Amino acid sequence: MCAVDDRTIITVIEALTDDLGAMGLPIVSQYAQDDRGPFAILVSTILSLRTKDEVTALASEKLLRLAETPEAMLKLSADDIGKAIYPVGFYRNKARTLREICQDLIDRFDSRVPDTIDELLTLKGVGRKTANLVVSLGYNKDGMCVDTHVHRISNRFGYVRTKTPEQTEYALRDKLPRQYWSIYNTLMVAFGKRICLPVSPWCSKCRVYPYCARVNIVKSR
């Protein structure tokens, strides 16, 4: 059985990078490309949790037009933020979380988004996925962001064999060449939304099909 290994992972990354324009950048990656800054990336990543990228994009733009800084965000009530970001998942909770994060940024970090994973993890509502994404896309530092797409596809490839996203993060930190860390999440998210779907993936359209172990795929198209 084929499987992506330490040699072919580079071929896979190069092929998916070539296809990235056609697959479409996730909104958070688009913000990084447009140099929108760490705060916009942090806000958009918080909104993206359990929310489709199309909804995240619209909500992020609407909210950031109202508030581009922690100070501006705190001038909005939780209800104002909730109305701006609706219908993202758990929008009321996220509205309150964003206000608490902004207050914390002002009180403890002089309004600046931290540039280390450890500091970011001290902010309410910020987990390892968000912290890694802000560090890598917001500050161009080494971060290995693992969401459901990265976890699922890395295991489907046969490149790692892990049970949780956190285990996948550490496995990829050990295996994946460091220069590909920041792009890997962007590629897997775009690939996972268009081709390598959770159920019935488009294997017939997949450029990297010859390398994939197809772990746990029951049905494909």
PyMOL commands that place a pseudoatom at each C-alpha (Angstrom):
pseudoatom trace, name=CA, resn=MET, resi=1, chain=A, elem=C, hetatm=0, pos=[0.000, 0.000, 0.000]
pseudoatom trace, name=CA, resn=CYS, resi=2, chain=A, elem=C, hetatm=0, pos=[1.230, 3.497, -0.858]
pseudoatom trace, name=CA, resn=ALA, resi=3, chain=A, elem=C, hetatm=0, pos=[1.691, 6.068, 1.874]
pseudoatom trace, name=CA, resn=VAL, resi=4, chain=A, elem=C, hetatm=0, pos=[3.113, 9.558, 2.071]
pseudoatom trace, name=CA, resn=ASP, resi=5, chain=A, elem=C, hetatm=0, pos=[6.562, 9.328, 3.637]
pseudoatom trace, name=CA, resn=ASP, resi=6, chain=A, elem=C, hetatm=0, pos=[9.436, 11.663, 4.475]
pseudoatom trace, name=CA, resn=ARG, resi=7, chain=A, elem=C, hetatm=0, pos=[10.479, 11.783, 0.817]
pseudoatom trace, name=CA, resn=THR, resi=8, chain=A, elem=C, hetatm=0, pos=[7.134, 12.082, -0.953]
pseudoatom trace, name=CA, resn=ILE, resi=9, chain=A, elem=C, hetatm=0, pos=[5.666, 14.649, 1.449]
pseudoatom trace, name=CA, resn=ILE, resi=10, chain=A, elem=C, hetatm=0, pos=[7.718, 17.297, -0.395]
pseudoatom trace, name=CA, resn=THR, resi=11, chain=A, elem=C, hetatm=0, pos=[6.195, 16.217, -3.717]
pseudoatom trace, name=CA, resn=VAL, resi=12, chain=A, elem=C, hetatm=0, pos=[2.722, 16.371, -2.175]
pseudoatom trace, name=CA, resn=ILE, resi=13, chain=A, elem=C, hetatm=0, pos=[3.302, 19.859, -0.748]
pseudoatom trace, name=CA, resn=GLU, resi=14, chain=A, elem=C, hetatm=0, pos=[4.656, 21.145, -4.066]
pseudoatom trace, name=CA, resn=ALA, resi=15, chain=A, elem=C, hetatm=0, pos=[1.673, 19.732, -5.992]
pseudoatom trace, name=CA, resn=LEU, resi=16, chain=A, elem=C, hetatm=0, pos=[-0.871, 21.206, -3.586]
pseudoatom trace, name=CA, resn=THR, resi=17, chain=A, elem=C, hetatm=0, pos=[0.952, 24.547, -3.607]
pseudoatom trace, name=CA, resn=ASP, resi=18, chain=A, elem=C, hetatm=0, pos=[0.579, 24.623, -7.397]
pseudoatom trace, name=CA, resn=ASP, resi=19, chain=A, elem=C, hetatm=0, pos=[-3.161, 24.017, -6.983]
pseudoatom trace, name=CA, resn=LEU, resi=20, chain=A, elem=C, hetatm=0, pos=[-3.669, 26.484, -4.128]
pseudoatom trace, name=CA, resn=GLY, resi=21, chain=A, elem=C, hetatm=0, pos=[-4.905, 29.288, -6.355]
pseudoatom trace, name=CA, resn=ALA, resi=22, chain=A, elem=C, hetatm=0, pos=[-7.624, 27.069, -7.800]
pseudoatom trace, name=CA, resn=MET, resi=23, chain=A, elem=C, hetatm=0, pos=[-8.595, 25.681, -4.386]
pseudoatom trace, name=CA, resn=GLY, resi=24, chain=A, elem=C, hetatm=0, pos=[-8.785, 29.124, -2.778]
pseudoatom trace, name=CA, resn=LEU, resi=25, chain=A, elem=C, hetatm=0, pos=[-7.026, 30.561, 0.257]
pseudoatom trace, name=CA, resn=PRO, resi=26, chain=A, elem=C, hetatm=0, pos=[-8.729, 30.226, 3.659]
pseudoatom trace, name=CA, resn=ILE, resi=27, chain=A, elem=C, hetatm=0, pos=[-9.679, 33.676, 4.968]
pseudoatom trace, name=CA, resn=VAL, resi=28, chain=A, elem=C, hetatm=0, pos=[-7.063, 33.649, 7.743]
pseudoatom trace, name=CA, resn=SER, resi=29, chain=A, elem=C, hetatm=0, pos=[-4.321, 32.817, 5.233]
pseudoatom trace, name=CA, resn=GLN, resi=30, chain=A, elem=C, hetatm=0, pos=[-5.643, 35.572, 2.965]
pseudoatom trace, name=CA, resn=TYR, resi=31, chain=A, elem=C, hetatm=0, pos=[-5.275, 38.043, 5.834]
pseudoatom trace, name=CA, resn=ALA, resi=32, chain=A, elem=C, hetatm=0, pos=[-1.652, 36.973, 6.250]
pseudoatom trace, name=CA, resn=GLN, resi=33, chain=A, elem=C, hetatm=0, pos=[-0.993, 37.386, 2.529]
pseudoatom trace, name=CA, resn=ASP, resi=34, chain=A, elem=C, hetatm=0, pos=[-2.597, 40.837, 2.621]
pseudoatom trace, name=CA, resn=ASP, resi=35, chain=A, elem=C, hetatm=0, pos=[-0.513, 41.754, 5.693]
pseudoatom trace, name=CA, resn=ARG, resi=36, chain=A, elem=C, hetatm=0, pos=[-3.582, 42.566, 7.779]
pseudoatom trace, name=CA, resn=GLY, resi=37, chain=A, elem=C, hetatm=0, pos=[-1.611, 41.962, 10.979]
pseudoatom trace, name=CA, resn=PRO, resi=38, chain=A, elem=C, hetatm=0, pos=[-1.733, 39.636, 14.015]
pseudoatom trace, name=CA, resn=PHE, resi=39, chain=A, elem=C, hetatm=0, pos=[-4.879, 41.158, 15.535]
pseudoatom trace, name=CA, resn=ALA, resi=40, chain=A, elem=C, hetatm=0, pos=[-6.960, 40.531, 12.406]
pseudoatom trace, name=CA, resn=ILE, resi=41, chain=A, elem=C, hetatm=0, pos=[-5.589, 36.996, 12.197]
pseudoatom trace, name=CA, resn=LEU, resi=42, chain=A, elem=C, hetatm=0, pos=[-6.391, 36.355, 15.863]
pseudoatom trace, name=CA, resn=VAL, resi=43, chain=A, elem=C, hetatm=0, pos=[-9.942, 37.676, 15.535]
pseudoatom trace, name=CA, resn=SER, resi=44, chain=A, elem=C, hetatm=0, pos=[-10.621, 35.754, 12.334]
pseudoatom trace, name=CA, resn=THR, resi=45, chain=A, elem=C, hetatm=0, pos=[-9.230, 32.535, 13.782]
pseudoatom trace, name=CA, resn=ILE, resi=46, chain=A, elem=C, hetatm=0, pos=[-11.466, 32.833, 16.850]
pseudoatom trace, name=CA, resn=LEU, resi=47, chain=A, elem=C, hetatm=0, pos=[-14.472, 33.329, 14.567]
pseudoatom trace, name=CA, resn=SER, resi=48, chain=A, elem=C, hetatm=0, pos=[-13.478, 30.393, 12.346]
pseudoatom trace, name=CA, resn=LEU, resi=49, chain=A, elem=C, hetatm=0, pos=[-13.878, 27.760, 15.042]
pseudoatom trace, name=CA, resn=ARG, resi=50, chain=A, elem=C, hetatm=0, pos=[-16.745, 25.447, 14.023]
pseudoatom trace, name=CA, resn=THR, resi=51, chain=A, elem=C, hetatm=0, pos=[-17.713, 27.815, 11.225]
pseudoatom trace, name=CA, resn=LYS, resi=52, chain=A, elem=C, hetatm=0, pos=[-17.538, 27.519, 7.450]
pseudoatom trace, name=CA, resn=ASP, resi=53, chain=A, elem=C, hetatm=0, pos=[-14.829, 29.635, 5.849]
pseudoatom trace, name=CA, resn=GLU, resi=54, chain=A, elem=C, hetatm=0, pos=[-17.319, 31.585, 3.733]
pseudoatom trace, name=CA, resn=VAL, resi=55, chain=A, elem=C, hetatm=0, pos=[-19.227, 32.641, 6.860]
pseudoatom trace, name=CA, resn=THR, resi=56, chain=A, elem=C, hetatm=0, pos=[-15.979, 33.423, 8.701]
pseudoatom trace, name=CA, resn=ALA, resi=57, chain=A, elem=C, hetatm=0, pos=[-14.823, 35.662, 5.851]
pseudoatom trace, name=CA, resn=LEU, resi=58, chain=A, elem=C, hetatm=0, pos=[-17.988, 37.769, 5.842]
pseudoatom trace, name=CA, resn=ALA, resi=59, chain=A, elem=C, hetatm=0, pos=[-18.159, 38.021, 9.638]
pseudoatom trace, name=CA, resn=SER, resi=60, chain=A, elem=C, hetatm=0, pos=[-14.465, 38.894, 9.963]
pseudoatom trace, name=CA, resn=GLU, resi=61, chain=A, elem=C, hetatm=0, pos=[-14.688, 41.691, 7.432]
pseudoatom trace, name=CA, resn=LYS, resi=62, chain=A, elem=C, hetatm=0, pos=[-17.827, 43.125, 8.987]
pseudoatom trace, name=CA, resn=LEU, resi=63, chain=A, elem=C, hetatm=0, pos=[-16.376, 43.087, 12.495]
pseudoatom trace, name=CA, resn=LEU, resi=64, chain=A, elem=C, hetatm=0, pos=[-12.937, 44.398, 11.556]
pseudoatom trace, name=CA, resn=ARG, resi=65, chain=A, elem=C, hetatm=0, pos=[-14.519, 47.308, 9.715]
pseudoatom trace, name=CA, resn=LEU, resi=66, chain=A, elem=C, hetatm=0, pos=[-16.024, 48.255, 13.072]
pseudoatom trace, name=CA, resn=ALA, resi=67, chain=A, elem=C, hetatm=0, pos=[-12.948, 47.548, 15.195]
pseudoatom trace, name=CA, resn=GLU, resi=68, chain=A, elem=C, hetatm=0, pos=[-9.372, 47.050, 14.026]
pseudoatom trace, name=CA, resn=THR, resi=69, chain=A, elem=C, hetatm=0, pos=[-7.771, 47.349, 17.479]
pseudoatom trace, name=CA, resn=PRO, resi=70, chain=A, elem=C, hetatm=0, pos=[-8.435, 45.982, 20.968]
pseudoatom trace, name=CA, resn=GLU, resi=71, chain=A, elem=C, hetatm=0, pos=[-9.447, 49.466, 22.140]
pseudoatom trace, name=CA, resn=ALA, resi=72, chain=A, elem=C, hetatm=0, pos=[-11.970, 49.846, 19.326]
pseudoatom trace, name=CA, resn=MET, resi=73, chain=A, elem=C, hetatm=0, pos=[-13.360, 46.379, 20.010]
pseudoatom trace, name=CA, resn=LEU, resi=74, chain=A, elem=C, hetatm=0, pos=[-14.030, 47.253, 23.651]
pseudoatom trace, name=CA, resn=LYS, resi=75, chain=A, elem=C, hetatm=0, pos=[-16.113, 50.228, 22.550]
pseudoatom trace, name=CA, resn=LEU, resi=76, chain=A, elem=C, hetatm=0, pos=[-18.566, 47.686, 21.156]
pseudoatom trace, name=CA, resn=SER, resi=77, chain=A, elem=C, hetatm=0, pos=[-20.914, 45.787, 23.427]
pseudoatom trace, name=CA, resn=ALA, resi=78, chain=A, elem=C, hetatm=0, pos=[-21.092, 42.001, 23.303]
pseudoatom trace, name=CA, resn=ASP, resi=79, chain=A, elem=C, hetatm=0, pos=[-24.463, 42.406, 21.572]
pseudoatom trace, name=CA, resn=ASP, resi=80, chain=A, elem=C, hetatm=0, pos=[-22.921, 44.711, 18.950]
pseudoatom trace, name=CA, resn=ILE, resi=81, chain=A, elem=C, hetatm=0, pos=[-20.167, 42.189, 18.253]
pseudoatom trace, name=CA, resn=GLY, resi=82, chain=A, elem=C, hetatm=0, pos=[-22.660, 39.324, 18.181]
pseudoatom trace, name=CA, resn=LYS, resi=83, chain=A, elem=C, hetatm=0, pos=[-24.795, 41.098, 15.589]
pseudoatom trace, name=CA, resn=ALA, resi=84, chain=A, elem=C, hetatm=0, pos=[-21.725, 41.806, 13.460]
pseudoatom trace, name=CA, resn=ILE, resi=85, chain=A, elem=C, hetatm=0, pos=[-20.458, 38.224, 13.443]
pseudoatom trace, name=CA, resn=TYR, resi=86, chain=A, elem=C, hetatm=0, pos=[-23.784, 36.372, 13.172]
pseudoatom trace, name=CA, resn=PRO, resi=87, chain=A, elem=C, hetatm=0, pos=[-24.237, 33.587, 11.983]
pseudoatom trace, name=CA, resn=VAL, resi=88, chain=A, elem=C, hetatm=0, pos=[-20.823, 32.189, 12.984]
pseudoatom trace, name=CA, resn=GLY, resi=89, chain=A, elem=C, hetatm=0, pos=[-21.024, 29.219, 15.308]
pseudoatom trace, name=CA, resn=PHE, resi=90, chain=A, elem=C, hetatm=0, pos=[-21.519, 30.121, 18.990]
pseudoatom trace, name=CA, resn=TYR, resi=91, chain=A, elem=C, hetatm=0, pos=[-21.529, 33.796, 18.044]
pseudoatom trace, name=CA, resn=ARG, resi=92, chain=A, elem=C, hetatm=0, pos=[-22.718, 35.000, 21.450]
pseudoatom trace, name=CA, resn=ASN, resi=93, chain=A, elem=C, hetatm=0, pos=[-19.936, 33.147, 23.270]
pseudoatom trace, name=CA, resn=LYS, resi=94, chain=A, elem=C, hetatm=0, pos=[-17.363, 34.345, 20.752]
pseudoatom trace, name=CA, resn=ALA, resi=95, chain=A, elem=C, hetatm=0, pos=[-18.512, 37.938, 21.168]
pseudoatom trace, name=CA, resn=ARG, resi=96, chain=A, elem=C, hetatm=0, pos=[-17.904, 37.755, 24.913]
pseudoatom trace, name=CA, resn=THR, resi=97, chain=A, elem=C, hetatm=0, pos=[-14.607, 35.938, 24.392]
pseudoatom trace, name=CA, resn=LEU, resi=98, chain=A, elem=C, hetatm=0, pos=[-13.345, 38.590, 21.981]
pseudoatom trace, name=CA, resn=ARG, resi=99, chain=A, elem=C, hetatm=0, pos=[-14.074, 41.366, 24.489]
pseudoatom trace, name=CA, resn=GLU, resi=100, chain=A, elem=C, hetatm=0, pos=[-12.260, 39.478, 27.240]
pseudoatom trace, name=CA, resn=ILE, resi=101, chain=A, elem=C, hetatm=0, pos=[-9.279, 38.830, 24.967]
pseudoatom trace, name=CA, resn=CYS, resi=102, chain=A, elem=C, hetatm=0, pos=[-9.114, 42.497, 24.000]
pseudoatom trace, name=CA, resn=GLN, resi=103, chain=A, elem=C, hetatm=0, pos=[-9.229, 43.598, 27.626]
pseudoatom trace, name=CA, resn=ASP, resi=104, chain=A, elem=C, hetatm=0, pos=[-6.442, 41.133, 28.402]
pseudoatom trace, name=CA, resn=LEU, resi=105, chain=A, elem=C, hetatm=0, pos=[-4.351, 42.392, 25.480]
pseudoatom trace, name=CA, resn=ILE, resi=106, chain=A, elem=C, hetatm=0, pos=[-4.667, 45.953, 26.797]
pseudoatom trace, name=CA, resn=ASP, resi=107, chain=A, elem=C, hetatm=0, pos=[-4.028, 45.062, 30.437]
pseudoatom trace, name=CA, resn=ARG, resi=108, chain=A, elem=C, hetatm=0, pos=[-1.151, 42.616, 30.042]
pseudoatom trace, name=CA, resn=PHE, resi=109, chain=A, elem=C, hetatm=0, pos=[0.383, 43.108, 26.598]
pseudoatom trace, name=CA, resn=ASP, resi=110, chain=A, elem=C, hetatm=0, pos=[0.131, 46.856, 25.937]
pseudoatom trace, name=CA, resn=SER, resi=111, chain=A, elem=C, hetatm=0, pos=[-2.542, 46.153, 23.281]
pseudoatom trace, name=CA, resn=ARG, resi=112, chain=A, elem=C, hetatm=0, pos=[-0.162, 43.982, 21.278]
pseudoatom trace, name=CA, resn=VAL, resi=113, chain=A, elem=C, hetatm=0, pos=[-0.995, 40.408, 20.276]
pseudoatom trace, name=CA, resn=PRO, resi=114, chain=A, elem=C, hetatm=0, pos=[1.695, 38.150, 21.812]
pseudoatom trace, name=CA, resn=ASP, resi=115, chain=A, elem=C, hetatm=0, pos=[4.130, 36.503, 19.420]
pseudoatom trace, name=CA, resn=THR, resi=116, chain=A, elem=C, hetatm=0, pos=[4.794, 33.322, 21.399]
pseudoatom trace, name=CA, resn=ILE, resi=117, chain=A, elem=C, hetatm=0, pos=[2.608, 30.250, 21.730]
pseudoatom trace, name=CA, resn=ASP, resi=118, chain=A, elem=C, hetatm=0, pos=[2.964, 30.129, 25.513]
pseudoatom trace, name=CA, resn=GLU, resi=119, chain=A, elem=C, hetatm=0, pos=[1.764, 33.729, 25.936]
pseudoatom trace, name=CA, resn=LEU, resi=120, chain=A, elem=C, hetatm=0, pos=[-1.084, 33.310, 23.470]
pseudoatom trace, name=CA, resn=LEU, resi=121, chain=A, elem=C, hetatm=0, pos=[-2.300, 30.253, 25.363]
pseudoatom trace, name=CA, resn=THR, resi=122, chain=A, elem=C, hetatm=0, pos=[-2.850, 32.430, 28.454]
pseudoatom trace, name=CA, resn=LEU, resi=123, chain=A, elem=C, hetatm=0, pos=[-5.643, 34.281, 26.600]
pseudoatom trace, name=CA, resn=LYS, resi=124, chain=A, elem=C, hetatm=0, pos=[-9.141, 32.968, 27.198]
pseudoatom trace, name=CA, resn=GLY, resi=125, chain=A, elem=C, hetatm=0, pos=[-10.468, 30.958, 24.264]
pseudoatom trace, name=CA, resn=VAL, resi=126, chain=A, elem=C, hetatm=0, pos=[-7.066, 30.569, 22.597]
pseudoatom trace, name=CA, resn=GLY, resi=127, chain=A, elem=C, hetatm=0, pos=[-6.002, 26.966, 22.104]
pseudoatom trace, name=CA, resn=ARG, resi=128, chain=A, elem=C, hetatm=0, pos=[-3.011, 25.446, 20.391]
pseudoatom trace, name=CA, resn=LYS, resi=129, chain=A, elem=C, hetatm=0, pos=[-4.546, 25.696, 16.911]
pseudoatom trace, name=CA, resn=THR, resi=130, chain=A, elem=C, hetatm=0, pos=[-5.185, 29.426, 17.264]
pseudoatom trace, name=CA, resn=ALA, resi=131, chain=A, elem=C, hetatm=0, pos=[-1.846, 30.124, 18.951]
pseudoatom trace, name=CA, resn=ASN, resi=132, chain=A, elem=C, hetatm=0, pos=[0.133, 28.301, 16.267]
pseudoatom trace, name=CA, resn=LEU, resi=133, chain=A, elem=C, hetatm=0, pos=[-1.784, 30.050, 13.486]
pseudoatom trace, name=CA, resn=VAL, resi=134, chain=A, elem=C, hetatm=0, pos=[-1.212, 33.521, 14.941]
pseudoatom trace, name=CA, resn=VAL, resi=135, chain=A, elem=C, hetatm=0, pos=[2.495, 32.847, 15.468]
pseudoatom trace, name=CA, resn=SER, resi=136, chain=A, elem=C, hetatm=0, pos=[3.044, 31.431, 11.989]
pseudoatom trace, name=CA, resn=LEU, resi=137, chain=A, elem=C, hetatm=0, pos=[0.791, 33.676, 9.901]
pseudoatom trace, name=CA, resn=GLY, resi=138, chain=A, elem=C, hetatm=0, pos=[0.845, 36.806, 12.032]
pseudoatom trace, name=CA, resn=TYR, resi=139, chain=A, elem=C, hetatm=0, pos=[4.541, 36.866, 12.903]
pseudoatom trace, name=CA, resn=ASN, resi=140, chain=A, elem=C, hetatm=0, pos=[6.112, 34.538, 10.325]
pseudoatom trace, name=CA, resn=LYS, resi=141, chain=A, elem=C, hetatm=0, pos=[7.542, 32.391, 13.095]
pseudoatom trace, name=CA, resn=ASP, resi=142, chain=A, elem=C, hetatm=0, pos=[7.611, 28.610, 13.312]
pseudoatom trace, name=CA, resn=GLY, resi=143, chain=A, elem=C, hetatm=0, pos=[4.200, 27.244, 14.209]
pseudoatom trace, name=CA, resn=MET, resi=144, chain=A, elem=C, hetatm=0, pos=[2.544, 23.926, 13.422]
pseudoatom trace, name=CA, resn=CYS, resi=145, chain=A, elem=C, hetatm=0, pos=[-1.189, 24.598, 13.308]
pseudoatom trace, name=CA, resn=VAL, resi=146, chain=A, elem=C, hetatm=0, pos=[-3.311, 21.456, 13.366]
pseudoatom trace, name=CA, resn=ASP, resi=147, chain=A, elem=C, hetatm=0, pos=[-7.064, 21.618, 12.851]
pseudoatom trace, name=CA, resn=THR, resi=148, chain=A, elem=C, hetatm=0, pos=[-9.486, 18.871, 11.834]
pseudoatom trace, name=CA, resn=HIS, resi=149, chain=A, elem=C, hetatm=0, pos=[-8.369, 19.014, 8.192]
pseudoatom trace, name=CA, resn=VAL, resi=150, chain=A, elem=C, hetatm=0, pos=[-4.669, 18.717, 9.019]
pseudoatom trace, name=CA, resn=HIS, resi=151, chain=A, elem=C, hetatm=0, pos=[-5.325, 15.906, 11.483]
pseudoatom trace, name=CA, resn=ARG, resi=152, chain=A, elem=C, hetatm=0, pos=[-7.617, 13.957, 9.149]
pseudoatom trace, name=CA, resn=ILE, resi=153, chain=A, elem=C, hetatm=0, pos=[-5.571, 14.304, 5.963]
pseudoatom trace, name=CA, resn=SER, resi=154, chain=A, elem=C, hetatm=0, pos=[-2.167, 13.678, 7.556]
pseudoatom trace, name=CA, resn=ASN, resi=155, chain=A, elem=C, hetatm=0, pos=[-3.523, 10.391, 8.904]
pseudoatom trace, name=CA, resn=ARG, resi=156, chain=A, elem=C, hetatm=0, pos=[-5.363, 9.602, 5.658]
pseudoatom trace, name=CA, resn=PHE, resi=157, chain=A, elem=C, hetatm=0, pos=[-2.077, 10.047, 3.788]
pseudoatom trace, name=CA, resn=GLY, resi=158, chain=A, elem=C, hetatm=0, pos=[-0.432, 7.582, 6.170]
pseudoatom trace, name=CA, resn=TYR, resi=159, chain=A, elem=C, hetatm=0, pos=[2.155, 10.250, 6.975]
pseudoatom trace, name=CA, resn=VAL, resi=160, chain=A, elem=C, hetatm=0, pos=[1.304, 10.123, 10.696]
pseudoatom trace, name=CA, resn=ARG, resi=161, chain=A, elem=C, hetatm=0, pos=[-0.671, 7.700, 12.825]
pseudoatom trace, name=CA, resn=THR, resi=162, chain=A, elem=C, hetatm=0, pos=[-2.263, 9.667, 15.626]
pseudoatom trace, name=CA, resn=LYS, resi=163, chain=A, elem=C, hetatm=0, pos=[-5.573, 9.823, 17.457]
pseudoatom trace, name=CA, resn=THR, resi=164, chain=A, elem=C, hetatm=0, pos=[-5.888, 13.508, 18.347]
pseudoatom trace, name=CA, resn=PRO, resi=165, chain=A, elem=C, hetatm=0, pos=[-4.994, 16.851, 16.747]
pseudoatom trace, name=CA, resn=GLU, resi=166, chain=A, elem=C, hetatm=0, pos=[-2.519, 17.551, 19.563]
pseudoatom trace, name=CA, resn=GLN, resi=167, chain=A, elem=C, hetatm=0, pos=[-0.735, 14.253, 18.896]
pseudoatom trace, name=CA, resn=THR, resi=168, chain=A, elem=C, hetatm=0, pos=[-0.685, 15.162, 15.197]
pseudoatom trace, name=CA, resn=GLU, resi=169, chain=A, elem=C, hetatm=0, pos=[0.896, 18.535, 15.968]
pseudoatom trace, name=CA, resn=TYR, resi=170, chain=A, elem=C, hetatm=0, pos=[3.806, 16.962, 17.812]
pseudoatom trace, name=CA, resn=ALA, resi=171, chain=A, elem=C, hetatm=0, pos=[4.181, 14.179, 15.237]
pseudoatom trace, name=CA, resn=LEU, resi=172, chain=A, elem=C, hetatm=0, pos=[4.391, 16.763, 12.443]
pseudoatom trace, name=CA, resn=ARG, resi=173, chain=A, elem=C, hetatm=0, pos=[6.859, 18.853, 14.410]
pseudoatom trace, name=CA, resn=ASP, resi=174, chain=A, elem=C, hetatm=0, pos=[9.096, 15.768, 14.517]
pseudoatom trace, name=CA, resn=LYS, resi=175, chain=A, elem=C, hetatm=0, pos=[8.626, 14.733, 10.864]
pseudoatom trace, name=CA, resn=LEU, resi=176, chain=A, elem=C, hetatm=0, pos=[7.767, 17.665, 8.643]
pseudoatom trace, name=CA, resn=PRO, resi=177, chain=A, elem=C, hetatm=0, pos=[10.675, 19.873, 7.484]
pseudoatom trace, name=CA, resn=ARG, resi=178, chain=A, elem=C, hetatm=0, pos=[10.447, 23.172, 9.320]
pseudoatom trace, name=CA, resn=GLN, resi=179, chain=A, elem=C, hetatm=0, pos=[10.290, 25.304, 6.169]
pseudoatom trace, name=CA, resn=TYR, resi=180, chain=A, elem=C, hetatm=0, pos=[6.891, 23.803, 5.358]
pseudoatom trace, name=CA, resn=TRP, resi=181, chain=A, elem=C, hetatm=0, pos=[5.236, 24.304, 8.748]
pseudoatom trace, name=CA, resn=SER, resi=182, chain=A, elem=C, hetatm=0, pos=[3.527, 27.617, 8.005]
pseudoatom trace, name=CA, resn=ILE, resi=183, chain=A, elem=C, hetatm=0, pos=[2.156, 26.599, 4.591]
pseudoatom trace, name=CA, resn=TYR, resi=184, chain=A, elem=C, hetatm=0, pos=[1.043, 23.112, 5.632]
pseudoatom trace, name=CA, resn=ASN, resi=185, chain=A, elem=C, hetatm=0, pos=[-2.121, 24.223, 7.417]
pseudoatom trace, name=CA, resn=THR, resi=186, chain=A, elem=C, hetatm=0, pos=[-3.144, 26.503, 4.564]
pseudoatom trace, name=CA, resn=LEU, resi=187, chain=A, elem=C, hetatm=0, pos=[-2.682, 23.691, 2.054]
pseudoatom trace, name=CA, resn=MET, resi=188, chain=A, elem=C, hetatm=0, pos=[-4.521, 21.049, 4.066]
pseudoatom trace, name=CA, resn=VAL, resi=189, chain=A, elem=C, hetatm=0, pos=[-7.462, 23.341, 4.852]
pseudoatom trace, name=CA, resn=ALA, resi=190, chain=A, elem=C, hetatm=0, pos=[-7.890, 24.327, 1.194]
pseudoatom trace, name=CA, resn=PHE, resi=191, chain=A, elem=C, hetatm=0, pos=[-7.381, 20.720, 0.048]
pseudoatom trace, name=CA, resn=GLY, resi=192, chain=A, elem=C, hetatm=0, pos=[-9.717, 19.381, 2.716]
pseudoatom trace, name=CA, resn=LYS, resi=193, chain=A, elem=C, hetatm=0, pos=[-12.537, 21.742, 1.759]
pseudoatom trace, name=CA, resn=ARG, resi=194, chain=A, elem=C, hetatm=0, pos=[-12.362, 21.143, -1.999]
pseudoatom trace, name=CA, resn=ILE, resi=195, chain=A, elem=C, hetatm=0, pos=[-10.936, 17.672, -2.665]
pseudoatom trace, name=CA, resn=CYS, resi=196, chain=A, elem=C, hetatm=0, pos=[-10.074, 15.588, 0.400]
pseudoatom trace, name=CA, resn=LEU, resi=197, chain=A, elem=C, hetatm=0, pos=[-13.500, 15.865, 2.025]
pseudoatom trace, name=CA, resn=PRO, resi=198, chain=A, elem=C, hetatm=0, pos=[-14.240, 14.140, 5.338]
pseudoatom trace, name=CA, resn=VAL, resi=199, chain=A, elem=C, hetatm=0, pos=[-16.805, 11.866, 3.663]
pseudoatom trace, name=CA, resn=SER, resi=200, chain=A, elem=C, hetatm=0, pos=[-16.565, 10.605, 0.074]
pseudoatom trace, name=CA, resn=PRO, resi=201, chain=A, elem=C, hetatm=0, pos=[-13.454, 12.547, -0.996]
pseudoatom trace, name=CA, resn=TRP, resi=202, chain=A, elem=C, hetatm=0, pos=[-12.814, 13.353, -4.652]
pseudoatom trace, name=CA, resn=CYS, resi=203, chain=A, elem=C, hetatm=0, pos=[-10.014, 10.825, -5.171]
pseudoatom trace, name=CA, resn=SER, resi=204, chain=A, elem=C, hetatm=0, pos=[-10.659, 10.893, -8.936]
pseudoatom trace, name=CA, resn=LYS, resi=205, chain=A, elem=C, hetatm=0, pos=[-9.689, 14.583, -8.996]
pseudoatom trace, name=CA, resn=CYS, resi=206, chain=A, elem=C, hetatm=0, pos=[-6.753, 14.323, -6.605]
pseudoatom trace, name=CA, resn=ARG, resi=207, chain=A, elem=C, hetatm=0, pos=[-3.265, 15.054, -7.926]
pseudoatom trace, name=CA, resn=VAL, resi=208, chain=A, elem=C, hetatm=0, pos=[-1.605, 13.366, -4.944]
pseudoatom trace, name=CA, resn=TYR, resi=209, chain=A, elem=C, hetatm=0, pos=[-3.739, 10.209, -5.072]
pseudoatom trace, name=CA, resn=PRO, resi=210, chain=A, elem=C, hetatm=0, pos=[-0.766, 7.991, -6.118]
pseudoatom trace, name=CA, resn=TYR, resi=211, chain=A, elem=C, hetatm=0, pos=[1.015, 8.742, -2.839]
pseudoatom trace, name=CA, resn=CYS, resi=212, chain=A, elem=C, hetatm=0, pos=[-1.962, 8.402, -0.469]
pseudoatom trace, name=CA, resn=ALA, resi=213, chain=A, elem=C, hetatm=0, pos=[-2.588, 5.390, 1.777]
pseudoatom trace, name=CA, resn=ARG, resi=214, chain=A, elem=C, hetatm=0, pos=[-6.326, 6.261, 1.816]
pseudoatom trace, name=CA, resn=VAL, resi=215, chain=A, elem=C, hetatm=0, pos=[-6.564, 5.283, 5.486]
pseudoatom trace, name=CA, resn=ASN, resi=216, chain=A, elem=C, hetatm=0, pos=[-10.176, 4.857, 6.669]
pseudoatom trace, name=CA, resn=ILE, resi=217, chain=A, elem=C, hetatm=0, pos=[-11.668, 5.845, 3.312]
pseudoatom trace, name=CA, resn=VAL, resi=218, chain=A, elem=C, hetatm=0, pos=[-14.778, 3.713, 2.816]
pseudoatom trace, name=CA, resn=LYS, resi=219, chain=A, elem=C, hetatm=0, pos=[-16.264, 5.514, -0.184]
pseudoatom trace, name=CA, resn=SER, resi=220, chain=A, elem=C, hetatm=0, pos=[-14.781, 7.979, -2.650]
pseudoatom trace, name=CA, resn=ARG, resi=221, chain=A, elem=C, hetatm=0, pos=[-15.675, 9.651, -5.907]
for i in range(1, 221): cmd.bond("trace and resi %d" % i, "trace and resi %d" % (i + 1))
show_as sticks, trace
zoom trace
